[in-house]
Amino acid sequence: MIPTIQSRCQTFHFRKLQLPEIIQRLEQILKQEGLSSEKEALNLIALSASGSIRDAESLLDEVISFSGAEKEIKAETVRVLLGAADKPSIFQFLELLEAKKTKEAVNLINDLILDGTDIKEFTNSSIQYLRQMLLYQIDSESQTPLSLSLTKEERGKLQDLGRSFPEKELKEMIEKFMQAQAKMRYSAIIQLPLELAVIDVCLKDK
């Protein structure tokens, strides 16, 4: 664009909102509606929105409708609606990978599916946690939407887990799970790509 035209234009810079900004907006909406929520519930909604306040507000509206007459939004309600796994399940999965316990890790995947967990969402969450472990190796003070949603104890636990993996191995694990995530779209057995990735990770160097 030539300078004479550009000088007559107004420029707007758009960016994705940070996790605390989205949570603050959701809290304002709940206050107006006379509702409250568990902290973890809003963290889950904000993370799922990926920086979009419109998506966060739409999801909050769905959660409120799903909650019925309840005056407090529960984290479990959000997880059910998203088909998301809870943090203990993700940490358990990571610990099984660290211990190279193939059978237990595969069984956990299938138990989660039976409990109604969206295995695509679980795979995505696992990738996010593995990425955060890698980032902690690079910078122990790394701040991402995921790290901001963790408690001090959870951050410490994730950092400890990260130290048990060489940096190269973490990178390879992330790549394997990303490949599994992509293959799920075409797999007749949706969890099979993730199971194969788990087997590759756990049997590495054996």
Secondary structure as GFF3:
##gff-version 3
##sequence-region A 1 206
A	DSSP	alpha_helix	3	6	.	.	.	ID=ss1
A	DSSP	alpha_helix	19	33	.	.	.	ID=ss2
A	DSSP	beta_strand	36	37	.	.	.	ID=ss3
A	DSSP	alpha_helix	39	49	.	.	.	ID=ss4
A	DSSP	alpha_helix	53	67	.	.	.	ID=ss5
A	DSSP	beta_strand	72	73	.	.	.	ID=ss6
A	DSSP	alpha_helix	75	82	.	.	.	ID=ss7
A	DSSP	alpha_helix	87	98	.	.	.	ID=ss8
A	DSSP	alpha_helix	102	114	.	.	.	ID=ss9
A	DSSP	alpha_helix	119	138	.	.	.	ID=ss10
A	DSSP	alpha_helix	145	149	.	.	.	ID=ss11
A	DSSP	alpha_helix	152	163	.	.	.	ID=ss12
A	DSSP	alpha_helix	167	183	.	.	.	ID=ss13
A	DSSP	alpha_helix	192	203	.	.	.	ID=ss14
###
